[in-house]
Structure formats: C-alpha cells, structure tokens
Amino acid sequence: MDLGQTIDLEKTIVELLVHAGSARSHALMALQHARNGDFQTAQTLMTESQQAIKEAHTIQTTLIGLDEGCGKLPVNLITVHAQDHLMNAMVIQDLASDMIELYRRIPSQDEEEKV
C-alpha cells in the first residue's frame, strides 16, 4: 500500500492534534463559564468540545484501519503526541462534564442571600 496516495500521514496527524487540542480548550473554557454561573455558554462549549472529539476520533479510527494492526503506519513522536493529546482531551472532557454538573448544584450568591 502506498500511503502517499491514500493519505498525507503528517497532515492527518496534525489534524488529529488540532481537533484534540480544540476539544481540550473548549472543555476547559466550558468549565470556566460554569464556575461563573454561565451554564448556557458552558453547554455550548461542551457541545463544541464533543464535536472536536468526534472529528479526532474519526481520524484516529481511519489511521487504525489503515494500519490493520500490522505496523503498516510508522509510529513516531508526533503520532504518540497526537494520541496523548486525544486521550487527555477525552479525560478532561469527562471531568469537566462532572464538574459542570457540580457547579449547577451549588447555590449562587444571589440564591444564598435570599435564604
């Protein structure tokens, strides 16, 4: 198989990195907005984070399919770095979702003053 004709491997790995980084950034921004009580923006950012993870995962699945578990694709530092970014983004996204839910349950300053 000529990988040059099938995909531009370096470009594909960079796309994986970009989507993973975007997912991570959106999840962390969502967390900041939730901390400030802006849950609508937090939800929008989490949706964007989930979309970026989906796009990164699609790229990852394509690469796994091309490799066929046979070592057809070269594994270099940038590939490992991209995988690391994707896994970290997924963990941050999961934790951000849980933390945003916890922020929803904490009474706001306004609610505390009414009590």
VOVO-78203 format. One record per atom (N, C-alpha, C, O, CB): residue number from 1; residue in three letters; chain; y, x negated, z. Coordinates in steps of 0.001 Angstrom, whole numbers, plus 524288, in hexadecimal, padded with zeros to 5 digits. Glycine has a CB too. Layout:
! VOVO-78203
NODE   n res chain     Y     X     Z
NODE NUM ala     A     Y     X     Z
...
! end
This chain:
! VOVO-78203
NODE   n res chain     Y     X     Z
NODE   1 met     A 7FB60 7FCAF 80000
NODE   1 met     A 80000 80000 80000
NODE   1 met     A 804DA 7FC86 80000
NODE   1 met     A 80546 7F8F7 80335
NODE   1 met     A 80001 803C3 804CC
NODE   2 asp     A 80867 7FD7E 7FC8A
NODE   2 asp     A 80D4F 7FAA2 7FC4D
NODE   2 asp     A 81151 7FDA3 7FF83
NODE   2 asp     A 81352 801AB 7FDD3
NODE   2 asp     A 80F30 7F9E0 7F684
NODE   3 leu     A 81274 7FB9F 80429
NODE   3 leu     A 81613 7FE55 807A6
NODE   3 leu     A 81B94 7FE90 80568
NODE   3 leu     A 81E88 80226 806A7
NODE   3 leu     A 8162F 7FBAC 80CF0
NODE   4 gly     A 81D01 7FACE 80220
NODE   4 gly     A 82229 7FAD0 7FFBF
NODE   4 gly     A 82312 7FFA5 7FC79
NODE   4 gly     A 8276F 801A9 7FC44
NODE   4 gly     A 822E4 7F601 7FC73
NODE   5 gln     A 81F01 80187 7F9EA
NODE   5 gln     A 81F8C 8063E 7F6BA
NODE   5 gln     A 81F44 80B27 7FA0A
NODE   5 gln     A 821C1 80F10 7F8C1
NODE   5 gln     A 81B57 80667 7F288
NODE   6 thr     A 81C55 80B09 7FE36
NODE   6 thr     A 81B9A 80FA7 8016F
NODE   6 thr     A 82068 810BC 804D8
NODE   6 thr     A 82297 81504 804B1
NODE   6 thr     A 816C2 80F02 804DA
NODE   7 ile     A 82206 80CD9 807E6
NODE   7 ile     A 82695 80D6B 80B4C
NODE   7 ile     A 82941 80827 80BD3
NODE   7 ile     A 826DE 80410 80AFA
NODE   7 ile     A 82503 80F97 810C0
NODE   8 asp     A 82E27 8084C 80D38
NODE   8 asp     A 830ED 8038F 80EB4
NODE   8 asp     A 83025 80321 81499
NODE   8 asp     A 832D8 805BA 8179D
NODE   8 asp     A 836FF 803B7 80D18
NODE   9 leu     A 82C76 7FFDA 81639
NODE   9 leu     A 82AD1 7FFA3 81BAE
NODE   9 leu     A 82F57 7FE62 81F59
NODE   9 leu     A 82FF8 800F5 8235C
NODE   9 leu     A 82687 7FB9D 81C58
NODE  10 glu     A 83277 7FA80 81E0A
NODE  10 glu     A 836C9 7F905 82177
NODE  10 glu     A 83AAD 7FD80 8221A
NODE  10 glu     A 83C73 7FE9C 8266E
NODE  10 glu     A 83990 7F42C 81F52
NODE  11 lys     A 83BFC 8000C 81DC9
NODE  11 lys     A 83F9D 8047C 81DF8
NODE  11 lys     A 83D47 808E8 8213C
NODE  11 lys     A 8400F 80B6C 8243F
NODE  11 lys     A 840E5 80672 8185F
NODE  12 thr     A 83850 809D8 820AA
NODE  12 thr     A 835AE 80E01 82393
NODE  12 thr     A 835B4 80CE1 8296E
NODE  12 thr     A 8369B 81065 82C94
NODE  12 thr     A 8300D 80EAC 821A1
NODE  13 ile     A 834B6 80800 82AE2
NODE  13 ile     A 834C7 8067E 8306C
NODE  13 ile     A 83A47 80723 832A7
NODE  13 ile     A 83AEC 808F3 8370F
NODE  13 ile     A 832DF 800C5 8311E
NODE  14 val     A 83E35 805A7 82FA0
NODE  14 val     A 8439F 8063F 83172
NODE  14 val     A 844EB 80C0A 8321E
NODE  14 val     A 8479A 80D78 835D7
NODE  14 val     A 84782 803A3 82D8F
NODE  15 glu     A 84318 80F59 82EA3
NODE  15 glu     A 843F5 814FC 82F30
NODE  15 glu     A 8416E 81701 83434
NODE  15 glu     A 843B0 81A3C 836F5
NODE  15 glu     A 841C4 817F2 82A68
NODE  16 leu     A 83CC8 8151A 8355B
NODE  16 leu     A 83A23 8168D 83A36
NODE  16 leu     A 83D79 814F8 83EE2
NODE  16 leu     A 83E1F 81802 8428E
NODE  16 leu     A 834AE 813F7 83A8A
NODE  17 leu     A 83F96 81038 83EC1
NODE  17 leu     A 84302 80E58 842F5
NODE  17 leu     A 847DF 811C6 84387
NODE  17 leu     A 84968 81325 847E0
NODE  17 leu     A 844A1 808AA 841EF
NODE  18 val     A 84A3C 8131E 83F30
NODE  18 val     A 84F07 81642 83F48
NODE  18 val     A 84DF7 81BA6 841A7
NODE  18 val     A 850EF 81D78 844F8
NODE  18 val     A 85148 816D7 839B4
NODE  19 his     A 849CB 81E27 83FFA
NODE  19 his     A 84891 82361 8420F
NODE  19 his     A 8472B 8231C 847DC
NODE  19 his     A 848C3 8267A 84AE5
NODE  19 his     A 84406 825DF 83EF6
NODE  20 ala     A 84435 81F22 84964
NODE  20 ala     A 842D0 81E8B 84EE9
NODE  20 ala     A 847B0 81D8B 85234
NODE  20 ala     A 84850 81FCE 85667
NODE  20 ala     A 83EDA 81A0D 84FA0
NODE  21 gly     A 84B1D 81A2A 85049
NODE  21 gly     A 84FFA 81914 85321
NODE  21 gly     A 8536F 81DDA 8538C
NODE  21 gly     A 855E7 81EBF 85793
NODE  21 gly     A 852F7 814B8 8507F
NODE  22 ser     A 8539E 820EA 84F67
NODE  22 ser     A 856AD 825BA 84F75
NODE  22 ser     A 85475 82995 85370
NODE  22 ser     A 85761 82C12 85657
NODE  22 ser     A 856C8 82837 849FA
NODE  23 ala     A 84F5C 82A0C 8538C
NODE  23 ala     A 84CD8 82D92 8574D
NODE  23 ala     A 84E1E 82BFB 85CE4
NODE  23 ala     A 84F5E 82F44 8602C
NODE  23 ala     A 846E5 82D9F 8567C
NODE  24 arg     A 84DC9 826F1 85DEB
NODE  24 arg     A 84EF0 824E5 86325
NODE  24 arg     A 854A1 82605 86494
NODE  24 arg     A 855B9 827FE 868D3
NODE  24 arg     A 84DD4 81EEF 86369
NODE  25 ser     A 85835 824C8 86114
NODE  25 ser     A 85DC9 8258D 8621C
NODE  25 ser     A 85F19 82B49 8630D
NODE  25 ser     A 86200 82C90 866AA
NODE  25 ser     A 86104 82377 85D90
NODE  26 his     A 85CF6 82EBE 85FCB
NODE  26 his     A 85E08 8344F 86075
NODE  26 his     A 85BEE 83656 865AC
NODE  26 his     A 85E7A 83983 8683A
NODE  26 his     A 85BA6 8376B 85BF2
NODE  27 ala     A 8575E 8348F 8673D
NODE  27 ala     A 85526 8364D 86C36
NODE  27 ala     A 85879 8346A 870CA
NODE  27 ala     A 85961 83758 8747D
NODE  27 ala     A 84F81 83455 86CCC
NODE  28 leu     A 85A47 82F91 87090
NODE  28 leu     A 85D8E 82D8F 874CE
NODE  28 leu     A 862DE 83044 874F3
NODE  28 leu     A 864F3 83148 8792A
NODE  28 leu     A 85E4D 827AA 87438
NODE  29 met     A 86511 8316E 87064
NODE  29 met     A 86A03 8345A 87047
NODE  29 met     A 86936 839E0 87266
NODE  29 met     A 86C96 83BF3 87520
NODE  29 met     A 86C3C 83494 86AA4
NODE  30 ala     A 864C7 83C3C 87127
NODE  30 ala     A 86394 8417A 8732F
NODE  30 ala     A 86370 84161 87920
NODE  30 ala     A 86564 844ED 87BB7
NODE  30 ala     A 85E4B 8437D 870FF
NODE  31 leu     A 86125 83D59 87B31
NODE  31 leu     A 860D1 83CC3 880DD
NODE  31 leu     A 86647 83C55 8834B
NODE  31 leu     A 8674B 83EAB 8875F
NODE  31 leu     A 85D88 837ED 88246
NODE  32 gln     A 869BA 8396A 880D8
NODE  32 gln     A 86F1A 838EE 882CE
NODE  32 gln     A 871E6 83E3A 882C1
NODE  32 gln     A 874A9 83F93 88674
NODE  32 gln     A 87230 834EE 87F7F
NODE  33 his     A 8712A 8412B 87E96
NODE  33 his     A 873B5 84651 87E4B
NODE  33 his     A 8717A 84A07 88269
NODE  33 his     A 8745F 84D09 884CC
NODE  33 his     A 87309 848B2 878C7
NODE  34 ala     A 86C6A 849D1 88338
NODE  34 ala     A 86A0A 84D29 8873A
NODE  34 ala     A 86C0C 84BB4 88CA3
NODE  34 ala     A 86D01 84F20 88FE0
NODE  34 ala     A 86409 84CBC 88711
NODE  35 arg     A 86CAC 846B7 88D9D
NODE  35 arg     A 86EB7 844E5 892A1
NODE  35 arg     A 8741E 84739 8939D
NODE  35 arg     A 87592 8483E 89815
NODE  35 arg     A 86EF8 83EDB 892C5
NODE  36 asn     A 87715 8480F 88F66
NODE  36 asn     A 87C51 84A52 88FD9
NODE  36 asn     A 87C54 85042 88F67
NODE  36 asn     A 8807C 852AD 88F52
NODE  36 asn     A 87FD5 8480C 88BB5
NODE  37 gly     A 877B6 8529D 88F1D
NODE  37 gly     A 8774D 8584E 88EF3
NODE  37 gly     A 877C7 85AAA 88992
NODE  37 gly     A 877F0 85F71 88912
NODE  37 gly     A 87B50 85A9A 89251
NODE  38 asp     A 87803 8577E 8858D
NODE  38 asp     A 87882 8596F 8802C
NODE  38 asp     A 87309 859DD 87DC2
NODE  38 asp     A 8715A 85683 87AC0
NODE  38 asp     A 87C1B 855BC 87CCE
NODE  39 phe     A 8705C 85E0F 87F2C
NODE  39 phe     A 86AE6 85EAB 87D8D
NODE  39 phe     A 86A4C 8604D 877DC
NODE  39 phe     A 86641 85F45 87579
NODE  39 phe     A 8683F 8629F 880FC
NODE  40 gln     A 86E34 862CC 875B0
NODE  40 gln     A 86DEC 86449 8702C
NODE  40 gln     A 86DF4 85F5B 86CB8
NODE  40 gln     A 86AC7 85EDE 86925
NODE  40 gln     A 87292 867F8 86EB5
NODE  41 thr     A 8717E 85BCA 86DCC
NODE  41 thr     A 871A4 856E3 86AD7
NODE  41 thr     A 86CC3 853B7 86BDD
NODE  41 thr     A 86AA6 85144 8684F
NODE  41 thr     A 87682 853AF 86C3E
NODE  42 ala     A 86AF3 853BF 870B9
NODE  42 ala     A 86629 850E8 8720E
NODE  42 ala     A 86195 852EB 86ED2
NODE  42 ala     A 85E74 84FD7 86CDB
NODE  42 ala     A 864F1 8516E 877F0
NODE  43 gln     A 86131 85807 86E43
NODE  43 gln     A 85CED 85A44 86B2F
NODE  43 gln     A 85D61 858C3 8656E
NODE  43 gln     A 8597C 8577D 862EB
NODE  43 gln     A 85CDF 86039 86BBD
NODE  44 thr     A 86222 858E9 86361
NODE  44 thr     A 862FD 8575D 85DEB
NODE  44 thr     A 86156 851B2 85D14
NODE  44 thr     A 85EBB 85072 8593C
NODE  44 thr     A 868CB 85818 85C61
NODE  45 leu     A 862D9 84E51 860A8
NODE  45 leu     A 86178 848C7 8603C
NODE  45 leu     A 85B96 847E9 860C9
NODE  45 leu     A 85961 8448C 85E27
NODE  45 leu     A 8645F 8459E 86461
NODE  46 met     A 85913 84AE5 86426
NODE  46 met     A 8535E 84A64 864B0
NODE  46 met     A 850A2 84C3B 85FBA
NODE  46 met     A 84CAD 849FE 85E29
NODE  46 met     A 85162 84D8D 86972
NODE  47 thr     A 852B4 85043 85D48
NODE  47 thr     A 8507F 8520E 85851
NODE  47 thr     A 85104 84DCA 85431
NODE  47 thr     A 84D60 84CDC 85131
NODE  47 thr     A 85339 8571F 85676
NODE  48 glu     A 85582 84B34 85407
NODE  48 glu     A 8564A 846E4 8505E
NODE  48 glu     A 85296 84259 851A1
NODE  48 glu     A 8508B 83FCB 84E1B
NODE  48 glu     A 85C07 84506 85085
NODE  49 ser     A 851C7 84166 8569A
NODE  49 ser     A 84E20 83D4C 8583F
NODE  49 ser     A 84893 83E8F 8566E
NODE  49 ser     A 845C7 83B2D 85477
NODE  49 ser     A 84E41 83CA2 85E41
NODE  50 gln     A 84710 84370 8571F
NODE  50 gln     A 841D2 84511 8557B
NODE  50 gln     A 84121 844A0 84F99
NODE  50 gln     A 83CED 8432E 84DC3
NODE  50 gln     A 840C3 84AAA 85737
NODE  51 gln     A 8452F 845D8 84CA1
NODE  51 gln     A 844E9 8455B 846F1
NODE  51 gln     A 8444C 83FA0 8455C
NODE  51 gln     A 84143 83E5F 841D9
NODE  51 gln     A 849D3 847B8 84460
NODE  52 ala     A 8472B 83C34 847F3
NODE  52 ala     A 846C7 8369C 846BD
NODE  52 ala     A 84154 83488 8480C
NODE  52 ala     A 83F33 83153 8452A
NODE  52 ala     A 84AF7 8337F 849C5
NODE  53 ile     A 83F14 83659 84C61
NODE  53 ile     A 839B7 834C4 84DC8
NODE  53 ile     A 835F0 836B0 8499E
NODE  53 ile     A 8325A 833E1 84814
NODE  53 ile     A 83820 836F2 85342
NODE  54 lys     A 836BD 83B6C 847D0
NODE  54 lys     A 83351 83D99 843C8
NODE  54 lys     A 83382 83A41 83ED4
NODE  54 lys     A 82F77 83918 83C80
NODE  54 lys     A 834E3 8434A 84286
NODE  55 glu     A 8382F 838BD 83D43
NODE  55 glu     A 838C4 8357F 83899
NODE  55 glu     A 8364C 83020 83965
NODE  55 glu     A 833C0 82E16 835DC
NODE  55 glu     A 83E8D 834E9 8372E
NODE  56 ala     A 83708 82DD3 83E03
NODE  56 ala     A 834A8 828C1 83F31
NODE  56 ala     A 82EB6 82934 83F3E
NODE  56 ala     A 82BF6 825C9 83D45
NODE  56 ala     A 836A5 826A7 8447D
NODE  57 his     A 82CCC 82D64 8417D
NODE  57 his     A 82725 82E24 841CC
NODE  57 his     A 824C9 82ED9 83C5A
NODE  57 his     A 82075 82D05 83B55
NODE  57 his     A 825DA 832E4 8453F
NODE  58 thr     A 82796 83174 838E7
NODE  58 thr     A 825C3 83210 83381
NODE  58 thr     A 82533 82CBC 830E0
NODE  58 thr     A 8215D 82BBF 82E26
NODE  58 thr     A 82990 8358C 8305C
NODE  59 ile     A 82904 82955 831B4
NODE  59 ile     A 828C1 82408 82F8B
NODE  59 ile     A 82428 82116 831EA
NODE  59 ile     A 82132 81E81 82F24
NODE  59 ile     A 82DEB 82109 83090
NODE  60 gln     A 82396 82181 8370E
NODE  60 gln     A 81F45 81EDA 839B5
NODE  60 gln     A 81A02 820B5 8378E
NODE  60 gln     A 81684 81D8B 8369B
NODE  60 gln     A 81F8B 81FCE 83FA7
NODE  61 thr     A 81975 825BF 836CE
NODE  61 thr     A 81494 827EE 834C4
NODE  61 thr     A 81381 825F1 82F3F
NODE  61 thr     A 80F08 824CC 82DE4
NODE  61 thr     A 814CB 82DF1 834CA
NODE  62 thr     A 81796 82588 82C17
NODE  62 thr     A 816FC 8236A 826CD
NODE  62 thr     A 81505 81DCD 82708
NODE  62 thr     A 81175 81C55 82428
NODE  62 thr     A 81C35 823AE 823CA
NODE  63 leu     A 81757 81AB4 82A6E
NODE  63 leu     A 815B5 81538 82AED
NODE  63 leu     A 8100B 814C7 82CCF
NODE  63 leu     A 80D15 81181 82AE5
NODE  63 leu     A 8195A 8124D 82EB6
NODE  64 ile     A 80E95 81807 83081
NODE  64 ile     A 80931 817FE 83273
NODE  64 ile     A 80577 8197C 82E10
NODE  64 ile     A 8014A 8172C 82D7E
NODE  64 ile     A 8088F 81BC5 83725
NODE  65 gly     A 806FF 81D5D 82AF9
NODE  65 gly     A 803B8 81EFD 82699
NODE  65 gly     A 80314 81AB6 82290
NODE  65 gly     A 7FECE 819F9 8207B
NODE  65 gly     A 805F9 823C9 8240C
NODE  66 leu     A 80742 817DF 8216B
NODE  66 leu     A 806F0 81398 81DA3
NODE  66 leu     A 80383 80F29 81F97
NODE  66 leu     A 800CB 80CA0 81C8B
NODE  66 leu     A 80C5A 81188 81C68
NODE  67 asp     A 803A9 80E40 824AC
NODE  67 asp     A 80096 80A05 826F0
NODE  67 asp     A 7FAC7 80B56 8271E
NODE  67 asp     A 7F771 807E8 826A1
NODE  67 asp     A 8028A 808C9 82C67
NODE  68 glu     A 7F9A5 8105B 827D2
NODE  68 glu     A 7F444 8124A 82811
NODE  68 glu     A 7F0F7 80F87 82C2C
NODE  68 glu     A 7EC30 80F43 82BAE
NODE  68 glu     A 7F1B6 811B5 822D1
NODE  69 gly     A 7F382 80D77 8303E
NODE  69 gly     A 7F0A9 80ADB 83467
NODE  69 gly     A 7EDF8 805DF 832B7
NODE  69 gly     A 7EA83 803E8 8356B
NODE  69 gly     A 7ECC0 80E75 8369C
NODE  70 cys     A 7EF8C 803D6 82E41
NODE  70 cys     A 7ECDC 7FF42 82C11
NODE  70 cys     A 7F04E 7FA6A 82BF4
NODE  70 cys     A 7EEB4 7F66E 829C9
NODE  70 cys     A 7EAF9 80072 82697
NODE  71 gly     A 7F4E6 7FA9D 82E2B
NODE  71 gly     A 7F853 7F61E 82E1B
NODE  71 gly     A 7FAC8 7F514 828D2
NODE  71 gly     A 7FC08 7F09C 8278F
NODE  71 gly     A 7F569 7F171 82FD0
NODE  72 lys     A 7FB7C 7F933 825AF
NODE  72 lys     A 7FDCD 7F890 8207F
NODE  72 lys     A 803A3 7F767 820BE
NODE  72 lys     A 805C8 7F4D9 81D48
NODE  72 lys     A 7FCE2 7FD6D 81D42
NODE  73 leu     A 80630 7F94C 824DA
NODE  73 leu     A 80BC8 7F852 82573
NODE  73 leu     A 80C9A 7F3B2 8291B
NODE  73 leu     A 809F7 7F342 82D1A
NODE  73 leu     A 80EA2 7FD3F 8278E
NODE  74 pro     A 8103A 7F042 827C3
NODE  74 pro     A 81141 7EBD5 82B3D
NODE  74 pro     A 813EE 7EDA9 8303C
NODE  74 pro     A 81773 7F0EE 83011
NODE  74 pro     A 814A3 7E7B4 82876
NODE  75 val     A 8124A 7EB98 83492
NODE  75 val     A 814BC 7ECCD 83993
NODE  75 val     A 81824 7E821 83AF5
NODE  75 val     A 8163E 7E3CA 83BC8
NODE  75 val     A 8108C 7EDF9 83DFD
NODE  76 asn     A 81D3F 7E927 83B2F
NODE  76 asn     A 820E4 7E507 83C91
NODE  76 asn     A 82445 7E6EA 8411A
NODE  76 asn     A 823A1 7EB48 84304
NODE  76 asn     A 82450 7E36F 837CB
NODE  77 leu     A 827CE 7E39F 842C1
NODE  77 leu     A 82AFA 7E4E2 8474C
NODE  77 leu     A 82E3E 7E9CE 8467F
NODE  77 leu     A 82EDC 7ECDF 84A26
NODE  77 leu     A 82E80 7E05A 84897
NODE  78 ile     A 83054 7EA9F 841D7
NODE  78 ile     A 83395 7EF40 840DE
NODE  78 ile     A 8304C 7F445 84126
NODE  78 ile     A 83234 7F852 842E6
NODE  78 ile     A 83648 7EED3 83B74
NODE  79 thr     A 82B6C 7F3FC 83F72
NODE  79 thr     A 827F3 7F889 83FCD
NODE  79 thr     A 826D6 7F9D4 84580
NODE  79 thr     A 82709 7FE5F 84710
NODE  79 thr     A 822C8 7F786 83CD5
NODE  80 val     A 825AE 7F5DC 84890
NODE  80 val     A 824AA 7F6AA 84E22
NODE  80 val     A 82995 7F8B7 850D4
NODE  80 val     A 8294C 7FC2A 8542B
NODE  80 val     A 822D0 7F184 850BE
NODE  81 his     A 82E0C 7F696 84F5B
NODE  81 his     A 8330A 7F847 8518F
NODE  81 his     A 83409 7FE12 85059
NODE  81 his     A 835C1 80105 853BC
NODE  81 his     A 8378C 7F4E1 84F66
NODE  82 ala     A 832F4 7FF9F 84B95
NODE  82 ala     A 833B3 80516 84A0E
NODE  82 ala     A 83020 808B3 84D2A
NODE  82 ala     A 831CF 80CD4 84EF8
NODE  82 ala     A 832B1 805C5 84431
NODE  83 gln     A 82B45 8072B 84DC7
NODE  83 gln     A 82795 80A52 850D4
NODE  83 gln     A 8295D 80ABE 8567F
NODE  83 gln     A 828FB 80EE2 858E8
NODE  83 gln     A 8220E 807F4 85091
NODE  84 asp     A 82B53 8065C 8589A
NODE  84 asp     A 82D42 80644 85DF2
NODE  84 asp     A 831DD 80A01 85E8F
NODE  84 asp     A 83224 80CE6 86263
NODE  84 asp     A 82EDA 800B2 85F81
NODE  85 his     A 83576 809F4 85AD1
NODE  85 his     A 839F1 80D82 85AF1
NODE  85 his     A 8382D 81331 85ACC
NODE  85 his     A 83A39 81675 85DAB
NODE  85 his     A 83DA1 80C64 8565C
NODE  86 leu     A 83469 8145A 8577C
NODE  86 leu     A 8328C 819BB 8570C
NODE  86 leu     A 8301C 81B8D 85C28
NODE  86 leu     A 83145 81FD7 85E01
NODE  86 leu     A 82E97 81A38 85297
NODE  87 met     A 82CCA 81860 85E6C
NODE  87 met     A 82A3F 819F3 86350
NODE  87 met     A 82E38 81A92 867B7
NODE  87 met     A 82DDE 81E3F 86ACB
NODE  87 met     A 82612 815F0 864E0
NODE  88 asn     A 83206 816F8 86807
NODE  88 asn     A 83615 81777 86C04
NODE  88 asn     A 83953 81C65 86B31
NODE  88 asn     A 83AA7 81F15 86EF3
NODE  88 asn     A 839A2 812A9 86BFA
NODE  89 ala     A 83A95 81D95 86658
NODE  89 ala     A 83DA0 82250 86536
NODE  89 ala     A 83AA8 82731 866E6
NODE  89 ala     A 83CF3 82ADC 868FF
NODE  89 ala     A 83EF0 822A1 85F58
NODE  90 met     A 83590 82734 865F9
NODE  90 met     A 8326C 82BBE 86777
NODE  90 met     A 8323B 82C60 86D66
NODE  90 met     A 83284 830C2 86F5B
NODE  90 met     A 82CDD 82B3D 86547
NODE  91 val     A 831C3 8281C 8703F
NODE  91 val     A 831AE 8285D 875F9
NODE  91 val     A 83702 82A27 87805
NODE  91 val     A 83750 82D81 87B74
NODE  91 val     A 83035 822F7 87858
NODE  92 ile     A 83B2E 827E5 875E4
NODE  92 ile     A 8406F 8296F 87796
NODE  92 ile     A 8415C 82F35 87677
NODE  92 ile     A 843AA 831FB 879A6
NODE  92 ile     A 844A3 82612 874D7
NODE  93 gln     A 83F96 830FA 87202
NODE  93 gln     A 8403E 8367D 87096
NODE  93 gln     A 83D68 83A05 87480
NODE  93 gln     A 83F96 83DEE 87641
NODE  93 gln     A 83E2E 8377D 86AFC
NODE  94 asp     A 8389D 838A9 875D8
NODE  94 asp     A 835AA 83BC6 879A3
NODE  94 asp     A 8386A 83BE4 87EF2
NODE  94 asp     A 838FA 84007 88155
NODE  94 asp     A 8301B 83997 87A40
NODE  95 leu     A 83A1A 83755 880BF
NODE  95 leu     A 83CC4 83720 885D1
NODE  95 leu     A 841FF 839F4 885B2
NODE  95 leu     A 8436F 83C94 88975
NODE  95 leu     A 83D96 83179 8877A
NODE  96 ala     A 844D8 8396C 88160
NODE  96 ala     A 849E5 83C1E 880E9
NODE  96 ala     A 84921 84208 88123
NODE  96 ala     A 84C2F 844C4 883A6
NODE  96 ala     A 84CAE 83A90 87BC2
NODE  97 ser     A 84521 843FF 87E91
NODE  97 ser     A 84414 849A6 87EBA
NODE  97 ser     A 84339 84B7D 88451
NODE  97 ser     A 8455E 84F7B 885EF
NODE  97 ser     A 83F45 84B02 87B5D
NODE  98 asp     A 8401F 8489B 8873D
NODE  98 asp     A 83F1F 84A0D 88CAD
NODE  98 asp     A 8440E 8499B 88FFF
NODE  98 asp     A 8451D 84D00 8933C
NODE  98 asp     A 83ACF 8469E 88EF8
NODE  99 met     A 84704 84581 88F39
NODE  99 met     A 84BC6 844C8 89255
NODE  99 met     A 84FE0 848E9 8910C
NODE  99 met     A 852A9 84ABC 89484
NODE  99 met     A 84E08 83F53 8916D
NODE 100 ile     A 85040 84A5D 88C1E
NODE 100 ile     A 853F4 84E7D 88AA8
NODE 100 ile     A 85281 85392 88D60
NODE 100 ile     A 855EA 8566B 88F36
NODE 100 ile     A 85410 84F45 884AA
NODE 101 glu     A 84D80 854B2 88DA1
NODE 101 glu     A 84BBD 85968 89067
NODE 101 glu     A 84D30 85919 8962D
NODE 101 glu     A 84ECA 85CFE 89880
NODE 101 glu     A 845C5 85A22 88FCB
NODE 102 leu     A 84CA4 85490 89870
NODE 102 leu     A 84E29 853EA 89DF0
NODE 102 leu     A 85408 854AC 89E9E
NODE 102 leu     A 855B7 85728 8A260
NODE 102 leu     A 84C89 84E78 89FF5
NODE 103 tyr     A 8572B 85293 89B0C
NODE 103 tyr     A 85CD7 85363 89B54
NODE 103 tyr     A 85E33 8592C 89AF7
NODE 103 tyr     A 861E9 85AF1 89D74
NODE 103 tyr     A 85F9E 8505B 896F2
NODE 104 arg     A 85B3F 85C1C 897E9
NODE 104 arg     A 85C38 861C0 89777
NODE 104 arg     A 85B76 86474 89CC1
NODE 104 arg     A 85E1B 8684A 89DF1
NODE 104 arg     A 8588E 86435 89352
NODE 105 arg     A 857EE 8627B 89FD2
NODE 105 arg     A 8569C 864FA 8A4CC
NODE 105 arg     A 85A5A 8638E 8A932
NODE 105 arg     A 85A7F 86639 8AD32
NODE 105 arg     A 85124 86386 8A65C
NODE 106 ile     A 85D5C 85F6B 8A887
NODE 106 ile     A 86117 85DCD 8AC88
NODE 106 ile     A 865ED 86130 8AC0F
NODE 106 ile     A 8682D 86197 8A7D4
NODE 106 ile     A 86280 857E5 8AC03
NODE 107 pro     A 86791 8639F 8B050
NODE 107 pro     A 86C3C 866ED 8B00D
NODE 107 pro     A 87105 863A3 8AE9A
NODE 107 pro     A 87192 85F33 8B05F
NODE 107 pro     A 86D23 869C2 8B557
NODE 108 ser     A 8746F 865D6 8AB66
NODE 108 ser     A 8793F 8631E 8A9FA
NODE 108 ser     A 87CFD 86331 8AE9B
NODE 108 ser     A 87C32 86616 8B25D
NODE 108 ser     A 87BD2 865A7 8A518
NODE 109 gln     A 88115 85FFC 8AE4E
NODE 109 gln     A 8850B 85FD5 8B26D
NODE 109 gln     A 8877D 86539 8B336
NODE 109 gln     A 88884 866D6 8B7A0
NODE 109 gln     A 8894E 85BCA 8B11A
NODE 110 asp     A 88869 867FF 8AEE0
NODE 110 asp     A 88AC7 86D34 8AF31
NODE 110 asp     A 88743 870F7 8B226
NODE 110 asp     A 8891C 87413 8B551
NODE 110 asp     A 88BE7 86F55 8A9B7
NODE 111 glu     A 88233 870AC 8B119
NODE 111 glu     A 87E75 8742B 8B3AE
NODE 111 glu     A 87E1F 872F0 8B97A
NODE 111 glu     A 87D9F 8767E 8BCAD
NODE 111 glu     A 87903 873B6 8B126
NODE 112 glu     A 87E63 86DE6 8BAE4
NODE 112 glu     A 87E17 86C5E 8C061
NODE 112 glu     A 882D9 86E46 8C366
NODE 112 glu     A 88265 86FCB 8C7F0
NODE 112 glu     A 87D99 8666F 8C0DC
NODE 113 glu     A 88774 86E33 8C0E1
NODE 113 glu     A 88C3A 86FE6 8C37C
NODE 113 glu     A 88C39 875C4 8C490
NODE 113 glu     A 88EB6 8778B 8C846
NODE 113 glu     A 890F3 86E76 8C035
NODE 114 lys     A 88970 878CC 8C156
NODE 114 lys     A 88932 87E76 8C212
NODE 114 lys     A 885C8 87FE1 8C6BE
NODE 114 lys     A 88677 88406 8C916
NODE 114 lys     A 8871D 8811E 8BD21
NODE 115 val     A 88227 87C80 8C815
NODE 115 val     A 87E85 87D9E 8CC5F
NODE 115 val     A 880E9 87CA2 8D17B
NODE 115 val     A 87E63 87D60 8D581
NODE 115 val     A 879AE 87A7E 8CBE8
! end
